[in-house]
Each structure stands twice: as structure tokens, then as C-alpha cells.
Amino acid sequence: MSDPQEIETLKTKKLCYSCVGDSYLSGEMRERGRKMRCSYCARLANSYRIGVLAERIEEVFDQHYFRTSDQPTPLQYSMLADKESDYDWERDGEPVLYAIMNAADIPKAAAQDIQQILEDQYSDFDATVSGEETEFSSDSYYEEKGTDDWHWQQDWQEFDRSLKTEARFFSSVAASNLMSIFEGIDLMKTQDGRSLIVDAGPGTSLTELYRARPFQADNKLMEALTRPDLHLGSPPSMDAKAGRMNAHGISVFYGANNPKVALAEVRPPVGNRVMVARFEIVRQVRLLDLTALSEVITSGSIFDPTFAGRLERAMFLRSLSNRITRPVMPDDEPFEYIATQAVADFIATESTMQIDGLIFPSVQTAGIALNILFFHKAARVEEIKLPEGTEVKASLGEMYEEGWEVNYTVIEEVPLKIEKGEEKKENPRFEYLLTEHGGDWKSLNTDFRPSTLKIDVESISVHIIQSVDFSTQEHKVYRHRWEKQDTVPLGPGEEFNDILL
């Protein structure tokens, strides 16, 4: 054990912020330290006493480092004992002096003083007598701990369970979990520097998407052909079915980055007819890219008290994309979609992020296949502008002598004469009549959301599903048969393996 007076003297030495390479710790010392003469560079600058820095190092090592074993593992011992092996055991980690020096990026002399203070603090008489290594002993080695997101995984399981079994609509547990997961996510970056937020619309790389809808009945298909903006766009709330990212009655817009993905996502059976169309994104929107979560990173200093938590959160976020987008069997969808619906609702309504939709991977197609969801607030499709009084008719084909021939045709019959100066009017999706102070009846559009999407009527096509291809991973089933053996009673202290041997 060191001389107590010597240790106290070491604690009073000073280290200035200029001698510290870690930006967080250096900045903290510059802001909070006192102007003193540095014991290592003789500069007069804001400094911490070495005793204070030793306390900071102790906290950081407790949170981010572990002392490695000074003995080989049983396997390593066996390799060392093998005369034919050239294995040479080396202790994991780096010597404590260099671990301290590299952690804070400080001069070696300062690291030596800190190590000596901490070694004395953790020294033990019995350990010294027996030659046992203690924390921060001069011959100890340290290694950085790996990141563990166990408690985040536990919180997600509790979030999922509480939504399914306790409170679905007003769950404080769910709200708390989602806030901790997604708070500030719009500021995070991926390993290659990409933002998790993707701008879409005019002037961006994402200006269009595709949407599909299956049809069985002829009359429904003909209605959709006449007004594809209404029938292929986001449905009215009364017709909005529950999906992965929306509850029943919440009207959203699901699209895809190419027509084949859009077609696959509706999972049409053979014989169905599927209408597919291209939609232009007519205004700029912000989308959260869930596919980028798998590459999210966080940077910072181990001297920042929040850094460990941010590391754990980033690790959890890297697995969250798979949790949110994993395939769900049709019979399980109403139950298993509860958590993802809650996630989408939270992101859609959390005002601090101002996110209009989500990008997530397709589970129906392989490769770079993406789905794009627009929340209700951004799911309005611009209505097709038609002259007032226009009648729109659709035909699915014609009968010839040779038989029925498929021919999808839409005819717009406009009035013969349009009053001079009369402008084309947009047919509102929802209209109601209003009488006020005995005035005339007026039609009012009750949907005040700005239009985000515009259908390209020239891109519309109808696909008749003739077959469905599957991509599978085949596993052979092995079947065996053997004769039963008589059960042998085990004697005292015997194990089943002993009987076999």
C-alpha cells in the first residue's frame, strides 16, 4: 500500500483542459474547472485536480470497462498443455495504465498518477499478502464492455404485452415506452451519415410510388376505373381496413417503390383482377425510414453520463426494424399488428418530429423492395378535375363473334357546351348541403388536408392474376425408427451418461 501522504499529494496535482484529448471531458473542464497552473504542461488554464479526475475515471471504468481474467480459461489451459500446439496465451485487454491514458486521451504521467490513486483506493491487505490482483493494480488489464440492450428488449415486451392484455387505447406504459424509443430519432444518423428522415416530393429522389387494389366484382372494378382517384387512393374512414400500420377506420395510404411490389403486397389470389397505378408526390413530406434503423449509430464520449444509454438504445433500434416488419400470418394479424399500429399512431401524432409517413421493407418480395405509408394527415389524393356535368363510363371489354375480348376503356362524356368564363370544377370527395339565413344550398368540402398525391391516369393498368410463384427455403424431414430399451434404474450418485458409458 502507498504512503497516504504521497497519495494526498498526488490528488492535489492539476491537469488543464488542453492536456485532455477527449472533447467532452475537455469541454467540461474548460467550462467548470478553475484557472490553475497545470502540473504537466505548466500552462495557466481551467483545470481539474487529479483527485477529481480519478473519481471520473473510476465512474467511467465502472460503466464502460471490465477487468480481464489473469488466468487462461480451461480450454486455453488445454491448448497450452498440448505439446504439438504452438499456442501462446496472452491476456485480453490492455494494461490499466494505457487503458486510463487512452480513455481520456491524457498524458502518460497524469494517467500514472490517476492509476496510483485508484490502486491505493482499492488495495486490500489480505489481497496484497496473497498476491491477489485488485482493481486498478498496476499489472491489471482492462477491456471495454460490449453494449447490451437487454432492458430495452424487456421494455418492448412489456409494451407489447400491455397493449394486448391491459389497455389498448390509453396505456401510460405504451406511451412512456414509445417516447423513450423514438425521442429525438429525427436527429440520429446511420453509419454512412444518412439521416433516418427522408424527404420526398418535388426536388427529391423520391417523387413517385405505386398502389394496387384487387377486385372480384365487375361493378366495383368499373367504379374504380371511372374514378381511380377515389377508389385507388386512400379509402374513406368507413372503408379503411386494419393494416400493419393503421387500425380499422384510420385512413392511410400504402404505396410501394415499384408496381411489382405494390402488386405483391395485396396478396391477390388466382383469378383476381388488380388495378395498379402510379402516384406523383406533389408536395414535400418527411418520412421516417425504418429500413435505416438497422444501421443507426450514436457517437459521443464515455465521460458523457448519457452515452451508455444512447449506445444501448441505438443497439435496440438496430433490431427494431425487424420487429416492426416481420411477416405475420393472416390469422394473427389483428392481434400481432396492435404494437405496430401503436408505433405508427405515436409517430404520426408526435408533434415534435413532424413526420408524415414511414418507409419500411416489403415482406412479400425479396430484394430492395420498399413500402411507403402516408399517415392520414398526408394521405389525401388530389381529385381528378372534370368539367361540371361530365359523365364517366367504363367498359371491361366487348363481345365479338369469336367471343368476349377484354378491353378496359374509360370514356369521359363532357357537356356539349360550357358557359363562357366558367372554369372546370373539382368534384369534392365528400359534399353536404348547407342552408344559412335562408340562402341557397351550397356544396362544401369538409376535407381540409392538403393534397399530397396525384394519380397518373395514363399509368393505370389491370392485372389478371393467372398464377402465383413462391420462393421457399426447403428443409428435408428425416424419419427414424429404433427399438425401445428397457429403463435402467439409476443408482445413488449415478447419471444417465454413466449408464451409457
Secondary structure by P-SEA (a helix, b strand, c coil): cccaaaaaaaaaccccccccccaaaaaaaaaccccccccccccccccccaaaaaaaaaaaaacccccccccccaaaaaaaacccccbbbbbccccaaaaaaaaccccaaaaaaaaaaaaaaaccaaaaaacccccccccbbbbbbcccaaaaaaaaaaaaaaaacccccccaaaaaaaaaacccccccccccccccccccccccccccbbbbbbbccaaaaaaaaacccccccccccccccccccccccbbbbbbcccaaaaaaaacccccbbbbbbcccccccbbbbccccccbbbbbbbccccaaaaaaaaaaaaaaaaaaaccccccccccccaaaaaaaaaaaacccccccccbbbbbcccccbbbbbbbccccccccccccccbbbbbbbccccccccbbbbbbbbbbccccccccccccccccbbbbbbcccccbbbbbcccccccbbbccccbbbbcccbbbbbbbbbbbbbbbbbbbcbbbbccccccccccc
